[in-house]
Amino acid sequence: DARVTQTPRDKVTEMGQEVTMRCQPILGHNTVFWYRQTMMQGLELLAYFRNRAPLDDSGMPKDRFSAEMPDATLATLKIQPSEPRDSAVYFCASGLVEGVGIPYEQYFGPGTRLTVT
Amino acid sequence: GDSVTQMEGPVTLSEEAFLTINCTYTATGYPSLFWYVQYPGEGLQLLLKATKADDKGSNKGFEATYRKETTSFHLEKGSVQVSDSAVYFCALSYTGGFKTIFGAGTRLFVKA
């Protein structure tokens, strides 16, 4: 049963510290997404990759957030410096875009709950 | 642009009650439609899907019909259980595409 994995599951840090969240997409999937979920804003798309190339990161605060895929098995989301307003649950999701006629589904990881004090 | 609108929650029901969560969409093309469910402390998971008009998706007693004429994809279940308490997200995406548009989510509470 293939799953998206995320580490850490919980992270508490102080304002100003660097935070790195990691995601292992399902093997063979060619798209990866980063979402942020808060009570106030709901589910927000931060960035997405296709075949490891970033296609859109317009949802991310550029001055402090960065997303990368160093290889096909690892996606990272970094926040530097972190701020209390970054407190949220961050989800990674992966999917496989195939040919015409195949509906696209996303598979979500369990999330990283980030608390910045 | 494309968008998805869901009824605001929370929805509170007693066990064995009938459930409807409304979802409407606007789309520039002919998308596939999805319902995702998020249980407490977990990520979203696909509940059901429909790929074209008049298709009915179903899973675990839930069902939704793709209505092109009313641009709707309402989620229904005949008899809810306490274990159905979760947040439900309506979504759309295009075959061959890769971006999914999610609704805001509707929280469901089921009381014993």
gemmi code that builds the backbone of each chain (N, CA, C; Angstrom):
import gemmi

chains = {
    "A": [
        ("ASP", (0.844, -1.180, 0.000), (0.000, 0.000, 0.000), (0.885, 1.238, 0.000)),
        ("ALA", (1.100, 1.834, -1.177), (1.990, 2.972, -1.314), (1.382, 4.204, -0.662)),
        ("ARG", (2.232, 4.955, 0.035), (1.746, 6.164, 0.719), (2.765, 7.271, 0.587)),
        ("VAL", (2.287, 8.492, 0.707), (3.158, 9.656, 0.812), (3.588, 9.774, 2.279)),
        ("THR", (4.869, 9.935, 2.498), (5.350, 10.096, 3.870), (5.897, 11.504, 4.063)),
        ("GLN", (5.725, 12.017, 5.271), (6.204, 13.342, 5.607), (6.915, 13.307, 6.953)),
        ("THR", (8.004, 14.056, 7.043), (8.708, 14.202, 8.310), (9.136, 15.652, 8.499)),
        ("PRO", (9.156, 16.139, 9.745), (8.614, 15.492, 10.935), (7.092, 15.569, 10.958)),
        ("ARG", (6.450, 14.867, 11.834), (5.003, 14.961, 11.960), (4.604, 16.192, 12.773)),
        ("ASP", (5.425, 16.532, 13.723), (5.198, 17.723, 14.548), (6.513, 18.470, 14.713)),
        ("LYS", (6.438, 19.799, 14.674), (7.632, 20.609, 14.849), (7.246, 21.869, 15.621)),
        ("VAL", (7.953, 22.091, 16.735), (7.786, 23.326, 17.488), (9.117, 24.052, 17.440)),
        ("THR", (9.085, 25.308, 17.062), (10.319, 26.056, 16.939), (10.095, 27.498, 17.359)),
        ("GLU", (11.186, 28.186, 17.568), (11.091, 29.588, 17.957), (11.170, 30.478, 16.733)),
        ("MET", (10.543, 31.608, 16.831), (10.571, 32.578, 15.751), (12.012, 32.869, 15.343)),
        ("GLY", (12.234, 32.920, 14.034), (13.562, 33.218, 13.524), (14.377, 32.002, 13.141)),
        ("GLN", (13.935, 30.835, 13.601), (14.661, 29.610, 13.284), (14.291, 29.099, 11.898)),
        ("GLU", (15.223, 28.320, 11.324), (14.939, 27.675, 10.036), (14.159, 26.384, 10.265)),
        ("VAL", (13.203, 26.126, 9.401), (12.406, 24.904, 9.473), (12.498, 24.201, 8.127)),
        ("THR", (12.755, 22.920, 8.152), (12.753, 22.118, 6.924), (11.780, 20.969, 7.078)),
        ("MET", (10.875, 20.864, 6.133), (9.907, 19.772, 6.097), (10.210, 18.914, 4.874)),
        ("ARG", (10.073, 17.605, 5.065), (10.433, 16.671, 4.002), (9.245, 15.812, 3.605)),
        ("CYS", (9.279, 15.413, 2.343), (8.186, 14.608, 1.800), (8.763, 13.562, 0.856)),
        ("GLN", (8.292, 12.345, 0.986), (8.635, 11.300, 0.033), (7.376, 10.954, -0.751)),
        ("PRO", (7.320, 11.342, -2.023), (6.114, 11.035, -2.805), (6.041, 9.546, -3.111)),
        ("ILE", (4.888, 9.131, -3.592), (4.704, 7.746, -3.989), (5.592, 7.469, -5.205)),
        ("LEU", (6.297, 6.345, -5.149), (7.219, 5.993, -6.223), (6.483, 5.916, -7.559)),
        ("GLY", (7.030, 6.627, -8.550), (6.410, 6.615, -9.876), (5.512, 7.809, -10.145)),
        ("HIS", (5.124, 8.521, -9.093), (4.315, 9.722, -9.308), (5.191, 10.830, -9.883)),
        ("ASN", (4.597, 11.655, -10.778), (5.390, 12.687, -11.442), (4.994, 14.110, -11.069)),
        ("THR", (4.058, 14.259, -10.125), (3.710, 15.595, -9.640), (3.749, 15.606, -8.115)),
        ("VAL", (4.200, 16.714, -7.560), (4.255, 16.892, -6.107), (3.720, 18.277, -5.769)),
        ("PHE", (2.924, 18.326, -4.715), (2.307, 19.569, -4.291), (2.617, 19.829, -2.823)),
        ("TRP", (2.731, 21.092, -2.466), (2.790, 21.516, -1.067), (1.570, 22.400, -0.789)),
        ("TYR", (0.854, 22.046, 0.286), (-0.294, 22.821, 0.737), (-0.081, 23.244, 2.190)),
        ("ARG", (-0.750, 24.321, 2.546), (-0.783, 24.768, 3.938), (-2.249, 24.835, 4.367)),
        ("GLN", (-2.540, 24.327, 5.552), (-3.921, 24.330, 6.035), (-3.987, 25.038, 7.383)),
        ("THR", (-4.850, 26.030, 7.456), (-5.125, 26.726, 8.707), (-6.627, 26.852, 8.883)),
        ("MET", (-7.042, 27.118, 10.093), (-8.479, 27.282, 10.345), (-9.021, 28.478, 9.580)),
        ("MET", (-8.230, 29.538, 9.528), (-8.729, 30.774, 8.914), (-8.746, 30.707, 7.391)),
        ("GLN", (-7.689, 30.167, 6.800), (-7.537, 30.204, 5.347), (-7.917, 28.908, 4.651)),
        ("GLY", (-8.098, 27.844, 5.434), (-8.395, 26.567, 4.795), (-7.158, 25.992, 4.131)),
        ("LEU", (-7.364, 25.331, 2.984), (-6.284, 24.645, 2.279), (-5.739, 25.582, 1.196)),
        ("GLU", (-4.465, 25.943, 1.308), (-3.835, 26.846, 0.343), (-2.736, 26.103, -0.406)),
        ("LEU", (-2.704, 26.259, -1.706), (-1.634, 25.673, -2.507), (-0.422, 26.588, -2.453)),
        ("LEU", (0.715, 26.020, -2.046), (1.947, 26.813, -1.959), (2.807, 26.668, -3.206)),
        ("ALA", (2.972, 25.424, -3.659), (3.857, 25.175, -4.793), (3.552, 23.819, -5.384)),
        ("TYR", (3.898, 23.634, -6.670), (3.835, 22.297, -7.230), (4.914, 22.060, -8.277)),
        ("PHE", (5.258, 20.804, -8.400), (6.336, 20.336, -9.264), (5.787, 19.276, -10.210)),
        ("ARG", (6.334, 19.289, -11.409), (6.074, 18.193, -12.334), (7.415, 17.705, -12.847)),
        ("ASN", (7.607, 16.394, -12.741), (8.894, 15.800, -13.126), (10.064, 16.551, -12.486)),
        ("ARG", (9.892, 16.915, -11.229), (10.871, 17.580, -10.366), (11.090, 19.044, -10.688)),
        ("ALA", (10.461, 19.544, -11.733), (10.634, 20.964, -12.077), (9.529, 21.782, -11.419)),
        ("PRO", (9.891, 22.904, -10.784), (8.856, 23.751, -10.175), (8.026, 24.433, -11.264)),
        ("LEU", (6.711, 24.269, -11.185), (5.839, 24.871, -12.189), (5.165, 26.136, -11.684)),
        ("ASP", (4.916, 26.166, -10.400), (4.241, 27.334, -9.847), (4.507, 27.397, -8.353)),
        ("ASP", (5.052, 28.476, -7.907), (5.218, 28.685, -6.461), (4.651, 30.043, -6.073)),
        ("SER", (3.679, 30.487, -6.813), (3.115, 31.816, -6.565), (2.382, 31.910, -5.235)),
        ("GLY", (2.033, 30.771, -4.645), (1.347, 30.786, -3.366), (2.262, 30.938, -2.170)),
        ("MET", (3.554, 30.927, -2.407), (4.511, 30.991, -1.294), (5.026, 32.407, -1.084)),
        ("PRO", (5.202, 32.800, 0.193), (5.931, 34.045, 0.479), (7.384, 33.876, 0.039)),
        ("LYS", (7.765, 34.591, -1.010), (9.059, 34.334, -1.646), (10.253, 34.670, -0.762)),
        ("ASP", (10.069, 35.610, 0.128), (11.227, 36.057, 0.885), (11.661, 35.050, 1.935)),
        ("ARG", (10.772, 34.147, 2.318), (11.122, 33.244, 3.423), (10.899, 31.769, 3.110)),
        ("PHE", (10.119, 31.457, 2.121), (9.806, 30.068, 1.795), (10.578, 29.644, 0.547)),
        ("SER", (10.985, 28.372, 0.536), (11.563, 27.809, -0.675), (11.203, 26.337, -0.746)),
        ("ALA", (10.970, 25.859, -1.971), (10.619, 24.457, -2.188), (11.535, 23.891, -3.256)),
        ("GLU", (11.972, 22.644, -3.022), (12.876, 21.988, -3.966), (12.561, 20.510, -4.058)),
        ("MET", (13.041, 19.904, -5.150), (13.009, 18.446, -5.288), (14.391, 18.001, -5.715)),
        ("PRO", (15.266, 17.726, -4.781), (16.631, 17.327, -5.138), (16.686, 16.018, -5.909)),
        ("ASP", (15.731, 15.136, -5.688), (15.609, 13.945, -6.522), (14.146, 13.497, -6.506)),
        ("ALA", (13.860, 12.452, -7.251), (12.469, 12.035, -7.446), (11.838, 11.471, -6.177)),
        ("THR", (12.652, 11.154, -5.176), (12.103, 10.557, -3.960), (12.028, 11.542, -2.801)),
        ("LEU", (12.394, 12.791, -3.026), (12.423, 13.740, -1.925), (12.002, 15.127, -2.376)),
        ("ALA", (11.060, 15.694, -1.648), (10.669, 17.088, -1.828), (10.854, 17.789, -0.483)),
        ("THR", (11.347, 19.024, -0.519), (11.553, 19.760, 0.722), (10.882, 21.118, 0.662)),
        ("LEU", (10.427, 21.565, 1.821), (9.869, 22.906, 1.981), (10.600, 23.543, 3.158)),
        ("LYS", (11.235, 24.676, 2.895), (12.003, 25.353, 3.937), (11.406, 26.718, 4.232)),
        ("ILE", (11.468, 27.079, 5.496), (11.056, 28.403, 5.931), (12.232, 29.002, 6.716)),
        ("GLN", (12.699, 30.143, 6.254), (13.813, 30.802, 6.915), (13.738, 32.311, 6.692)),
        ("PRO", (13.556, 33.105, 7.724), (13.287, 32.728, 9.108), (11.808, 32.460, 9.335)),
        ("SER", (11.498, 31.602, 10.281), (10.100, 31.288, 10.568), (9.473, 32.388, 11.423)),
        ("GLU", (8.146, 32.532, 11.283), (7.383, 33.517, 12.038), (6.157, 32.848, 12.640)),
        ("PRO", (5.611, 33.388, 13.717), (4.423, 32.773, 14.330), (3.274, 32.588, 13.342)),
        ("ARG", (3.110, 33.464, 12.375), (2.014, 33.329, 11.414), (2.201, 32.151, 10.458)),
        ("ASP", (3.374, 31.524, 10.481), (3.598, 30.322, 9.682), (3.039, 29.068, 10.349)),
        ("SER", (2.575, 29.194, 11.562), (2.016, 28.036, 12.278), (0.814, 27.504, 11.504)),
        ("ALA", (0.871, 26.223, 11.171), (-0.147, 25.598, 10.319), (0.191, 24.126, 10.185)),
        ("VAL", (-0.664, 23.405, 9.465), (-0.329, 22.045, 9.058), (0.052, 22.102, 7.584)),
        ("TYR", (1.211, 21.549, 7.267), (1.720, 21.562, 5.898), (1.583, 20.149, 5.319)),
        ("PHE", (0.878, 20.062, 4.198), (0.662, 18.782, 3.546), (1.441, 18.710, 2.241)),
        ("CYS", (1.973, 17.542, 2.003), (2.543, 17.203, 0.714), (1.581, 16.229, 0.041)),
        ("ALA", (1.446, 16.338, -1.257), (0.608, 15.412, -2.006), (1.333, 15.054, -3.301)),
        ("SER", (1.097, 13.858, -3.803), (1.683, 13.483, -5.085), (0.619, 12.865, -5.972)),
        ("GLY", (0.910, 12.820, -7.262), (-0.029, 12.252, -8.213), (0.680, 11.879, -9.486)),
        ("LEU", (-0.054, 11.197, -10.346), (0.508, 10.753, -11.622), (-0.347, 11.300, -12.747)),
        ("VAL", (0.256, 12.125, -13.575), (-0.430, 12.621, -14.765), (-0.111, 11.676, -15.904)),
        ("GLU", (-1.169, 11.076, -16.450), (-0.982, 10.130, -17.548), (-1.670, 10.676, -18.792)),
        ("GLY", (-2.189, 9.752, -19.600), (-2.743, 10.198, -20.864), (-4.130, 10.778, -20.736)),
        ("VAL", (-4.685, 11.125, -21.887), (-6.025, 11.696, -21.941), (-7.032, 10.661, -21.468)),
        ("GLY", (-8.035, 11.119, -20.747), (-9.107, 10.230, -20.311), (-8.896, 9.649, -18.942)),
        ("ILE", (-7.748, 9.920, -18.327), (-7.499, 9.380, -16.991), (-7.609, 10.517, -15.990)),
        ("PRO", (-8.567, 10.426, -15.073), (-8.742, 11.537, -14.132), (-7.562, 11.620, -13.193)),
        ("TYR", (-7.227, 12.832, -12.869), (-6.091, 13.069, -12.014), (-6.509, 13.067, -10.547)),
        ("GLU", (-5.820, 12.271, -9.735), (-6.085, 12.208, -8.302), (-4.821, 12.570, -7.546)),
        ("GLN", (-4.995, 13.166, -6.377), (-3.864, 13.470, -5.519), (-3.894, 12.584, -4.286)),
        ("TYR", (-2.709, 12.196, -3.841), (-2.551, 11.367, -2.653), (-1.790, 12.193, -1.620)),
        ("PHE", (-2.434, 12.392, -0.485), (-1.889, 13.285, 0.531), (-1.104, 12.520, 1.597)),
        ("GLY", (-0.053, 13.179, 2.074), (0.648, 12.684, 3.241), (-0.095, 13.062, 4.509)),
        ("PRO", (0.402, 12.623, 5.670), (-0.276, 12.876, 6.945), (-0.087, 14.289, 7.461)),
        ("GLY", (0.834, 15.050, 6.867), (1.033, 16.438, 7.266), (2.111, 16.625, 8.318)),
        ("THR", (2.652, 17.845, 8.343), (3.572, 18.290, 9.399), (2.896, 19.443, 10.119)),
        ("ARG", (2.666, 19.268, 11.414), (2.076, 20.348, 12.207), (3.187, 21.223, 12.732)),
        ("LEU", (3.241, 22.463, 12.256), (4.285, 23.400, 12.639), (3.735, 24.441, 13.599)),
        ("THR", (4.437, 24.613, 14.703), (4.104, 25.660, 15.668), (5.329, 26.537, 15.849)),
        ("VAL", (5.171, 27.817, 15.574), (6.269, 28.774, 15.731), (5.912, 29.705, 16.890)),
        ("THR", (6.750, 29.696, 17.908), (6.454, 30.496, 19.119), (7.248, 31.795, 19.148)),
    ],
    "B": [
        ("GLY", (-12.168, 32.156, -14.090), (-11.411, 30.933, -13.828), (-12.277, 29.880, -13.164)),
        ("ASP", (-11.682, 28.729, -12.957), (-12.401, 27.622, -12.331), (-12.502, 27.831, -10.823)),
        ("SER", (-13.592, 27.370, -10.253), (-13.759, 27.471, -8.803), (-14.744, 26.419, -8.314)),
        ("VAL", (-14.697, 26.177, -7.014), (-15.591, 25.234, -6.362), (-16.168, 25.903, -5.120)),
        ("THR", (-17.472, 25.806, -4.961), (-18.147, 26.404, -3.811), (-18.903, 25.321, -3.047)),
        ("GLN", (-18.661, 25.256, -1.759), (-19.345, 24.280, -0.906), (-20.198, 24.984, 0.123)),
        ("MET", (-21.191, 24.275, 0.625), (-22.002, 24.831, 1.698), (-21.137, 24.994, 2.933)),
        ("GLU", (-21.430, 26.041, 3.687), (-20.657, 26.291, 4.888), (-21.064, 25.307, 5.981)),
        ("GLY", (-20.086, 24.963, 6.795), (-20.375, 24.110, 7.924), (-20.321, 24.909, 9.202)),
        ("PRO", (-20.313, 24.235, 10.338), (-20.388, 22.780, 10.396), (-21.809, 22.257, 10.197)),
        ("VAL", (-21.879, 21.034, 9.734), (-23.140, 20.325, 9.638), (-23.181, 19.332, 10.796)),
        ("THR", (-24.218, 19.391, 11.594), (-24.355, 18.491, 12.749), (-25.576, 17.625, 12.553)),
        ("LEU", (-25.388, 16.318, 12.583), (-26.481, 15.365, 12.382), (-26.462, 14.306, 13.475)),
        ("SER", (-27.590, 13.692, 13.672), (-27.658, 12.524, 14.546), (-27.355, 11.276, 13.728)),
        ("GLU", (-26.861, 10.269, 14.405), (-26.558, 9.006, 13.728), (-27.790, 8.493, 12.986)),
        ("GLU", (-27.571, 7.945, 11.804), (-28.604, 7.386, 10.916), (-29.391, 8.446, 10.156)),
        ("ALA", (-29.057, 9.709, 10.322), (-29.727, 10.764, 9.546), (-29.209, 10.771, 8.117)),
        ("PHE", (-29.981, 11.432, 7.236), (-29.589, 11.584, 5.829), (-28.679, 12.793, 5.684)),
        ("LEU", (-27.636, 12.614, 4.887), (-26.651, 13.678, 4.699), (-26.679, 14.206, 3.272)),
        ("THR", (-26.672, 15.525, 3.149), (-26.392, 16.180, 1.873), (-25.405, 17.301, 2.127)),
        ("ILE", (-24.329, 17.331, 1.374), (-23.395, 18.465, 1.380), (-23.357, 19.004, -0.041)),
        ("ASN", (-23.763, 20.248, -0.181), (-23.862, 20.837, -1.513), (-22.518, 21.296, -2.053)),
        ("CYS", (-22.330, 21.103, -3.347), (-21.134, 21.563, -4.030), (-21.522, 22.019, -5.428)),
        ("THR", (-21.117, 23.218, -5.793), (-21.298, 23.701, -7.154), (-19.948, 24.158, -7.688)),
        ("TYR", (-19.829, 24.177, -8.995), (-18.551, 24.530, -9.580), (-18.732, 25.448, -10.777)),
        ("THR", (-17.674, 26.166, -11.098), (-17.592, 26.884, -12.374), (-16.345, 26.379, -13.069)),
        ("ALA", (-16.479, 26.101, -14.343), (-15.364, 25.511, -15.077), (-15.349, 26.022, -16.505)),
        ("THR", (-14.138, 26.210, -17.011), (-13.992, 26.668, -18.391), (-14.044, 25.502, -19.372)),
        ("GLY", (-13.812, 24.273, -18.863), (-13.828, 23.105, -19.724), (-14.720, 22.029, -19.149)),
        ("TYR", (-14.282, 20.777, -19.282), (-15.066, 19.643, -18.818), (-14.229, 18.847, -17.823)),
        ("PRO", (-14.306, 19.256, -16.559), (-13.421, 18.645, -15.568), (-13.951, 17.314, -15.044)),
        ("SER", (-13.090, 16.608, -14.346), (-13.511, 15.528, -13.465), (-13.786, 16.135, -12.096)),
        ("LEU", (-14.708, 15.513, -11.367), (-15.095, 16.035, -10.057), (-14.809, 14.997, -8.986)),
        ("PHE", (-14.455, 15.494, -7.803), (-14.014, 14.614, -6.730), (-14.612, 15.068, -5.396)),
        ("TRP", (-14.754, 14.111, -4.491), (-14.937, 14.408, -3.080), (-13.779, 13.759, -2.327)),
        ("TYR", (-13.107, 14.595, -1.515), (-12.062, 14.119, -0.624), (-12.580, 14.235, 0.811)),
        ("VAL", (-12.070, 13.361, 1.689), (-12.448, 13.408, 3.099), (-11.180, 13.512, 3.945)),
        ("GLN", (-11.262, 14.315, 4.988), (-10.138, 14.474, 5.912), (-10.606, 14.136, 7.321)),
        ("TYR", (-10.122, 13.024, 7.840), (-10.417, 12.645, 9.216), (-9.480, 13.383, 10.166)),
        ("PRO", (-9.880, 13.549, 11.417), (-9.050, 14.323, 12.359), (-7.610, 13.834, 12.407)),
        ("GLY", (-6.694, 14.768, 12.258), (-5.266, 14.454, 12.366), (-4.663, 13.775, 11.156)),
        ("GLU", (-5.409, 13.716, 10.055), (-4.905, 13.031, 8.870), (-4.923, 13.940, 7.648)),
        ("GLY", (-4.304, 13.466, 6.569), (-4.372, 14.177, 5.302), (-5.662, 13.854, 4.561)),
        ("LEU", (-5.882, 14.542, 3.469), (-7.068, 14.290, 2.662), (-6.921, 12.950, 1.951)),
        ("GLN", (-8.049, 12.280, 1.760), (-8.032, 11.054, 0.970), (-9.238, 11.050, 0.056)),
        ("LEU", (-9.036, 10.471, -1.115), (-10.103, 10.468, -2.107), (-11.263, 9.600, -1.631)),
        ("LEU", (-12.480, 10.142, -1.701), (-13.667, 9.411, -1.312), (-14.382, 8.843, -2.539)),
        ("LEU", (-14.603, 9.704, -3.537), (-15.243, 9.239, -4.763), (-14.971, 10.243, -5.871)),
        ("LYS", (-15.263, 9.812, -7.105), (-14.992, 10.694, -8.237), (-15.993, 10.407, -9.368)),
        ("ALA", (-16.096, 11.366, -10.279), (-16.913, 11.201, -11.480), (-16.213, 11.946, -12.604)),
        ("THR", (-16.149, 11.342, -13.768), (-15.335, 11.909, -14.834), (-16.126, 12.637, -15.908)),
        ("LYS", (-17.429, 12.388, -16.000), (-18.196, 13.097, -17.025), (-19.630, 13.270, -16.553)),
        ("ALA", (-20.355, 14.099, -17.292), (-21.738, 14.426, -16.923), (-22.583, 13.155, -16.774)),
        ("ASP", (-23.415, 13.163, -15.737), (-24.353, 12.092, -15.394), (-23.686, 10.873, -14.760)),
        ("ASP", (-22.371, 10.880, -14.646), (-21.688, 9.817, -13.914), (-22.044, 9.924, -12.441)),
        ("LYS", (-22.148, 8.781, -11.782), (-22.346, 8.760, -10.337), (-21.130, 8.101, -9.709)),
        ("GLY", (-20.484, 8.807, -8.794), (-19.406, 8.212, -8.019), (-19.968, 7.701, -6.706)),
        ("SER", (-19.432, 6.580, -6.221), (-19.925, 6.055, -4.953), (-18.820, 5.305, -4.227)),
        ("ASN", (-18.900, 5.339, -2.899), (-17.910, 4.651, -2.072), (-18.368, 4.728, -0.622)),
        ("LYS", (-18.280, 3.653, 0.107), (-18.583, 3.588, 1.547), (-19.977, 4.135, 1.873)),
        ("GLY", (-20.924, 3.973, 0.982), (-22.280, 4.447, 1.216), (-22.513, 5.880, 0.778)),
        ("PHE", (-21.450, 6.593, 0.417), (-21.575, 7.951, -0.101), (-21.753, 7.893, -1.612)),
        ("GLU", (-22.467, 8.878, -2.153), (-22.577, 8.980, -3.591), (-22.761, 10.431, -4.010)),
        ("ALA", (-22.371, 10.707, -5.246), (-22.535, 12.044, -5.810), (-22.671, 11.899, -7.313)),
        ("THR", (-23.550, 12.701, -7.906), (-23.802, 12.636, -9.349), (-23.341, 13.925, -10.007)),
        ("TYR", (-22.627, 13.796, -11.073), (-22.081, 14.912, -11.846), (-23.231, 15.502, -12.681)),
        ("ARG", (-23.700, 16.678, -12.296), (-24.827, 17.329, -12.968), (-24.312, 18.540, -13.739)),
        ("LYS", (-24.171, 18.367, -15.043), (-23.634, 19.468, -15.864), (-24.644, 20.602, -15.964)),
        ("GLU", (-25.938, 20.277, -16.029), (-26.936, 21.320, -16.233), (-27.050, 22.265, -15.047)),
        ("THR", (-26.750, 21.744, -13.852), (-26.805, 22.602, -12.655), (-25.399, 22.867, -12.105)),
        ("THR", (-24.384, 22.442, -12.795), (-22.976, 22.523, -12.368), (-22.838, 22.172, -10.895)),
        ("SER", (-23.332, 20.979, -10.556), (-23.316, 20.563, -9.153), (-22.777, 19.151, -9.002)),
        ("PHE", (-22.348, 18.857, -7.785), (-21.811, 17.527, -7.462), (-22.055, 17.317, -5.963)),
        ("HIS", (-23.310, 17.248, -5.584), (-23.678, 17.169, -4.175), (-23.370, 15.787, -3.598)),
        ("LEU", (-22.853, 15.784, -2.394), (-22.513, 14.532, -1.707), (-23.689, 14.099, -0.846)),
        ("GLU", (-24.041, 12.800, -0.917), (-25.166, 12.287, -0.137), (-24.805, 10.961, 0.504)),
        ("LYS", (-25.445, 10.720, 1.644), (-25.363, 9.412, 2.285), (-26.674, 9.171, 3.010)),
        ("GLY", (-27.199, 7.992, 2.870), (-28.531, 7.712, 3.402), (-28.583, 7.614, 4.917)),
        ("SER", (-27.498, 7.164, 5.541), (-27.525, 6.939, 6.988), (-26.107, 7.145, 7.528)),
        ("VAL", (-25.875, 8.281, 8.165), (-24.510, 8.583, 8.606), (-24.197, 7.893, 9.929)),
        ("GLN", (-22.921, 7.687, 10.141), (-22.427, 7.090, 11.374), (-21.487, 8.076, 12.068)),
        ("VAL", (-21.261, 7.843, 13.356), (-20.347, 8.716, 14.104), (-18.976, 8.754, 13.429)),
        ("SER", (-18.573, 7.634, 12.871), (-17.266, 7.531, 12.225), (-17.163, 8.349, 10.936)),
        ("ASP", (-18.275, 8.881, 10.450), (-18.247, 9.749, 9.262), (-17.888, 11.184, 9.614)),
        ("SER", (-17.769, 11.489, 10.888), (-17.383, 12.838, 11.308), (-16.012, 13.168, 10.732)),
        ("ALA", (-15.967, 14.246, 9.948), (-14.745, 14.588, 9.224), (-15.005, 15.901, 8.485)),
        ("VAL", (-13.983, 16.355, 7.742), (-14.157, 17.499, 6.842), (-14.181, 16.963, 5.419)),
        ("TYR", (-15.148, 17.408, 4.644), (-15.339, 16.935, 3.274), (-15.030, 18.069, 2.294)),
        ("PHE", (-14.202, 17.756, 1.297), (-13.770, 18.732, 0.302), (-14.261, 18.303, -1.074)),
        ("CYS", (-14.908, 19.213, -1.766), (-15.266, 19.012, -3.166), (-14.126, 19.580, -4.014)),
        ("ALA", (-13.846, 18.951, -5.152), (-12.705, 19.402, -5.950), (-12.925, 19.088, -7.423)),
        ("LEU", (-12.184, 19.788, -8.271), (-12.216, 19.494, -9.705), (-10.806, 19.517, -10.268)),
        ("SER", (-10.613, 18.741, -11.321), (-9.365, 18.796, -12.067), (-9.642, 18.303, -13.475)),
        ("TYR", (-8.667, 18.528, -14.349), (-8.837, 18.173, -15.743), (-7.956, 16.991, -16.101)),
        ("THR", (-8.473, 16.054, -16.879), (-7.656, 14.933, -17.334), (-6.515, 15.466, -18.178)),
        ("GLY", (-5.334, 14.930, -17.899), (-4.153, 15.435, -18.582), (-3.575, 16.653, -17.910)),
        ("GLY", (-4.325, 17.260, -17.008), (-3.819, 18.392, -16.232), (-3.243, 17.895, -14.920)),
        ("PHE", (-2.870, 18.793, -14.057), (-2.239, 18.357, -12.831), (-2.629, 19.205, -11.632)),
        ("LYS", (-3.357, 20.260, -11.845), (-3.721, 21.110, -10.722), (-5.152, 20.806, -10.315)),
        ("THR", (-5.398, 20.717, -9.020), (-6.730, 20.456, -8.496), (-7.245, 21.701, -7.788)),
        ("ILE", (-8.482, 22.056, -8.053), (-9.128, 23.181, -7.386), (-10.008, 22.614, -6.279)),
        ("PHE", (-9.722, 22.995, -5.044), (-10.477, 22.497, -3.890), (-11.465, 23.542, -3.396)),
        ("GLY", (-12.596, 23.060, -2.906), (-13.497, 23.923, -2.166), (-12.960, 24.169, -0.770)),
        ("ALA", (-13.668, 24.966, -0.003), (-13.208, 25.367, 1.327), (-13.360, 24.274, 2.376)),
        ("GLY", (-14.115, 23.249, 2.062), (-14.326, 22.173, 3.027), (-15.575, 22.389, 3.865)),
        ("THR", (-16.245, 21.295, 4.201), (-17.426, 21.333, 5.068), (-17.218, 20.338, 6.192)),
        ("ARG", (-17.283, 20.844, 7.411), (-17.076, 19.959, 8.563), (-18.396, 19.300, 8.938)),
        ("LEU", (-18.351, 17.995, 9.137), (-19.526, 17.210, 9.527), (-19.306, 16.626, 10.916)),
        ("PHE", (-20.250, 16.872, 11.807), (-20.266, 16.233, 13.116), (-21.470, 15.301, 13.158)),
        ("VAL", (-21.246, 14.056, 13.572), (-22.345, 13.111, 13.726), (-22.413, 12.707, 15.197)),
        ("LYS", (-23.578, 12.938, 15.808), (-23.768, 12.626, 17.225), (-24.400, 11.249, 17.382)),
        ("ALA", (-23.956, 10.537, 18.422), (-24.519, 9.207, 18.696), (-25.918, 9.316, 19.264)),
    ],
}
model = gemmi.Model(1)
for chain_id, residues in chains.items():
    chain = gemmi.Chain(chain_id)
    for i, (resn, *xyz) in enumerate(residues, 1):
        res = gemmi.Residue()
        res.name, res.seqid = resn, gemmi.SeqId(i, " ")
        for name, pos in zip(("N", "CA", "C"), xyz):
            atom = gemmi.Atom()
            atom.name, atom.element = name, gemmi.Element(name[0])
            atom.pos, atom.b_iso = gemmi.Position(*pos), 0.0
            res.add_atom(atom)
        chain.add_residue(res)
    model.add_chain(chain)
structure = gemmi.Structure()
structure.add_model(model)
structure.setup_entities()
